[in-house]
């Protein structure tokens, strides 16, 4: 399995980005930095300007990823801290061989999508550290090429929605619709600070607008992820 890694950098995250950059270099892991901090623009980074938020960064990552021969896109937010990227990537590959996942991710210590909200306990797996979840969060996650392509083929257009509150929900919905597991690995926990520095009311409004732009079958899965996660069991009956 080939994986291409993307780090998203923005203002105030430069030191953390450089730390991750060095960690990945030490492991000989290929990566690309998508940068929206105009105070720190480096050769080799994809510098896309400070008006770019999550959506522009993610769409740039998808554009670059589509030109590679990688099987999965691994996205890391700059403010996420971790010290075992090699182990995480190794297990992403191992569990793909066993489960053919659509999405795989570590646990995150601060996320709205905590275990009480997302674990689907009725879908038990062989490994106690793995859980099928209704959403992994998009702080640090692997998305298989098939799921990204499916969003494109179904005409999902993220571009009008600047804040990007829906990539994780849409990709998760498509994974369930395809019966491709959405896995969280509790052997790994990412350190992620609380708080945001963007307009969450705008992000919420954009998410609602995107929802109403989706085809009906994707809306149904999307609504289950945001509402009653137990409805997702229907995709595995």
C-alpha positions as CSV (number, residue, x, y, z in Angstrom):
1,X,0.0,0.0,0.0
2,X,1.3,3.4,-0.9
3,X,0.4,6.4,1.3
4,X,1.0,10.1,0.6
5,X,1.1,12.3,3.7
6,X,-0.1,16.0,3.8
7,X,0.5,18.4,6.7
8,X,-1.7,21.5,6.8
9,X,0.1,24.5,8.2
10,X,-1.5,27.9,9.1
11,X,-0.5,31.0,11.0
12,X,0.8,30.2,14.5
13,X,1.6,26.5,13.7
14,X,5.0,26.8,12.0
15,X,7.1,25.3,14.8
16,X,4.8,22.3,15.1
17,X,4.8,21.8,11.3
18,X,8.6,21.9,11.2
19,X,8.7,19.3,14.0
20,X,6.4,17.0,12.0
21,X,8.4,17.6,8.9
22,X,11.6,16.5,10.6
23,X,9.9,13.5,12.1
24,X,8.6,12.3,8.7
25,X,12.0,13.0,7.0
26,X,13.7,10.9,9.7
27,X,11.3,8.0,8.8
28,X,11.7,8.5,5.0
29,X,8.0,9.1,4.7
30,X,7.0,11.2,1.6
31,X,4.9,14.2,2.5
32,X,3.7,17.6,1.3
33,X,3.0,20.7,3.4
34,X,0.0,22.7,2.3
35,X,0.7,26.1,3.7
36,X,-1.6,29.1,4.3
37,X,0.8,31.1,6.5
38,X,2.2,33.9,4.4
39,X,4.8,34.8,7.1
40,X,6.4,31.4,6.7
41,X,6.5,30.2,3.0
42,X,9.2,27.7,2.2
43,X,10.5,26.1,-1.0
44,X,8.9,22.7,-1.5
45,X,5.7,23.7,0.3
46,X,2.5,24.3,-1.4
47,X,2.0,28.0,-0.4
48,X,-1.7,28.9,-1.2
49,X,-2.2,32.1,0.8
50,X,-3.8,33.2,4.1
51,X,-7.2,33.5,2.6
52,X,-7.2,29.7,2.3
53,X,-9.0,27.8,5.0
54,X,-9.5,24.0,5.4
55,X,-11.5,23.5,2.2
56,X,-8.8,25.1,0.0
57,X,-6.1,23.2,1.7
58,X,-7.9,19.9,1.4
59,X,-8.8,20.4,-2.2
60,X,-5.2,21.3,-3.0
61,X,-4.1,18.0,-1.2
62,X,-6.7,16.0,-3.3
63,X,-5.4,17.7,-6.5
64,X,-1.8,16.7,-5.7
65,X,-2.8,13.3,-4.4
66,X,-4.7,12.6,-7.7
67,X,-1.5,13.0,-9.6
68,X,0.4,10.3,-7.5
69,X,0.1,6.6,-7.6
70,X,-0.6,6.4,-3.8
71,X,-3.5,4.3,-2.5
72,X,-4.4,6.5,0.5
73,X,-4.2,10.2,1.5
74,X,-2.9,10.7,5.0
75,X,-3.9,14.2,6.3
76,X,-2.3,15.7,9.5
77,X,-3.4,19.0,11.0
78,X,-0.4,21.1,12.1
79,X,-1.7,21.5,15.6
80,X,-1.8,17.7,16.1
81,X,1.2,16.3,18.1
82,X,2.4,12.7,18.1
83,X,5.7,10.8,18.3
84,X,5.0,7.5,16.5
85,X,4.1,8.2,12.9
86,X,6.0,5.2,11.7
87,X,3.9,2.8,13.9
88,X,0.7,4.5,12.9
89,X,1.4,4.2,9.2
90,X,2.6,0.6,9.6
91,X,-0.7,-0.3,11.2
92,X,-2.7,1.6,8.7
93,X,-1.2,-0.7,6.0
94,X,-1.6,-3.8,8.1
95,X,-5.3,-3.2,8.9
96,X,-6.0,-2.3,5.3
97,X,-4.8,-5.8,4.3
98,X,-7.2,-7.3,6.8
99,X,-10.2,-5.0,6.6
100,X,-10.0,-3.1,3.3
101,X,-10.9,0.1,5.2
102,X,-12.2,3.2,3.6
103,X,-11.0,5.4,6.4
104,X,-8.6,4.6,9.2
105,X,-7.5,7.0,12.0
106,X,-6.0,7.2,15.4
107,X,-7.9,8.4,18.5
108,X,-7.7,12.1,19.2
109,X,-7.6,13.3,22.8
110,X,-9.8,16.4,22.1
111,X,-12.5,16.0,19.5
112,X,-16.3,16.4,19.5
113,X,-16.4,12.9,18.0
114,X,-15.3,11.2,21.1
115,X,-15.7,7.4,21.8
116,X,-19.1,7.9,23.5
117,X,-20.5,9.6,20.4
118,X,-19.0,7.5,17.6
119,X,-18.1,3.9,18.7
120,X,-20.4,1.3,17.0
121,X,-20.0,-1.4,19.6
122,X,-22.3,-3.9,17.8
123,X,-19.9,-4.1,14.9
124,X,-17.1,-6.0,16.8
125,X,-13.7,-6.5,15.3
126,X,-11.0,-9.1,16.0
127,X,-8.7,-6.5,17.6
128,X,-9.8,-4.8,20.8
129,X,-7.9,-1.6,19.9
130,X,-10.0,-1.2,16.8
131,X,-13.6,0.2,16.7
132,X,-15.9,0.9,13.8
133,X,-17.0,4.5,14.3
134,X,-19.6,6.8,12.8
135,X,-16.8,9.5,12.3
136,X,-13.1,9.4,12.9
137,X,-12.7,13.2,13.1
138,X,-10.5,14.9,10.5
139,X,-7.5,16.0,12.7
140,X,-5.4,13.1,11.5
141,X,-6.8,10.4,9.2
142,X,-6.2,8.1,6.2
143,X,-8.7,8.2,3.4
144,X,-8.5,5.5,0.6
145,X,-8.4,6.7,-3.0
146,X,-11.6,4.8,-3.7
147,X,-13.6,7.0,-1.3
148,X,-12.1,10.2,-2.6
149,X,-12.9,9.2,-6.2
150,X,-16.4,8.2,-5.2
151,X,-17.0,11.8,-3.9
152,X,-15.7,13.2,-7.2
153,X,-17.7,10.7,-9.3
154,X,-20.9,11.5,-7.4
155,X,-20.4,15.3,-8.0
156,X,-19.9,16.3,-4.4
157,X,-18.6,19.9,-4.6
158,X,-16.9,21.1,-1.4
159,X,-15.5,24.3,-3.0
160,X,-18.2,26.8,-2.0
161,X,-17.8,26.0,1.7
162,X,-14.7,27.7,3.0
163,X,-14.4,26.2,6.5
164,X,-14.6,22.6,5.5
165,X,-16.9,21.2,8.1
166,X,-18.0,18.1,6.1
167,X,-15.1,16.4,4.4
168,X,-15.0,13.8,7.2
169,X,-18.8,13.3,7.2
170,X,-19.1,13.0,3.5
171,X,-16.2,10.6,3.1
172,X,-17.5,8.6,6.1
173,X,-21.0,8.4,4.5
174,X,-19.5,7.2,1.2
175,X,-17.4,4.6,3.1
176,X,-20.5,3.1,4.8
177,X,-22.5,3.2,1.6
178,X,-19.6,1.1,0.1
179,X,-19.4,-1.2,3.1
180,X,-15.8,-0.1,3.6
181,X,-14.9,0.0,7.3
182,X,-14.4,3.3,9.1
183,X,-11.8,2.4,11.8
184,X,-10.5,4.2,14.8
185,X,-7.4,2.7,16.4
186,X,-7.3,3.3,20.1
187,X,-3.7,2.1,20.4
188,X,-2.7,5.5,19.2
189,X,-3.9,8.9,20.6
190,X,-3.1,12.2,19.0
191,X,-2.5,15.3,21.2
192,X,-4.9,18.0,19.9
193,X,-5.5,21.3,21.7
194,X,-9.0,22.6,22.5
195,X,-10.4,25.7,20.8
196,X,-10.7,27.1,17.3
197,X,-9.7,30.4,15.7
198,X,-12.3,30.5,13.0
199,X,-16.0,31.3,12.8
200,X,-17.9,28.2,13.9
201,X,-21.3,29.7,13.1
202,X,-20.2,30.2,9.5
203,X,-18.8,26.6,9.5
204,X,-22.1,25.2,10.8
205,X,-24.1,27.2,8.1
206,X,-21.8,25.9,5.4
207,X,-22.2,22.4,6.6
208,X,-26.0,22.7,6.4
209,X,-25.8,24.2,2.9
210,X,-23.6,21.4,1.7
211,X,-25.9,18.8,3.2
212,X,-28.8,20.1,1.1
213,X,-26.7,20.0,-2.1
214,X,-26.0,16.3,-1.7
215,X,-27.8,13.4,-3.5
216,X,-30.5,11.9,-1.4
217,X,-28.6,8.6,-0.6
218,X,-25.6,10.5,0.7
219,X,-27.9,12.8,2.7
220,X,-29.3,9.7,4.5
221,X,-25.9,8.5,5.5
222,X,-24.8,12.0,6.4
223,X,-27.8,12.5,8.7
224,X,-27.1,9.2,10.4
225,X,-23.6,10.3,11.2
226,X,-24.8,13.6,12.6
227,X,-27.9,12.2,14.2
228,X,-28.6,8.5,15.1
229,X,-25.4,6.5,14.5
230,X,-27.2,3.3,15.0
231,X,-28.8,3.8,11.5
232,X,-25.3,3.0,10.1
233,X,-25.8,-0.6,11.0
234,X,-28.3,-0.9,8.2
235,X,-25.4,-0.7,5.7
236,X,-24.0,-4.0,7.2
237,X,-27.2,-6.0,7.3
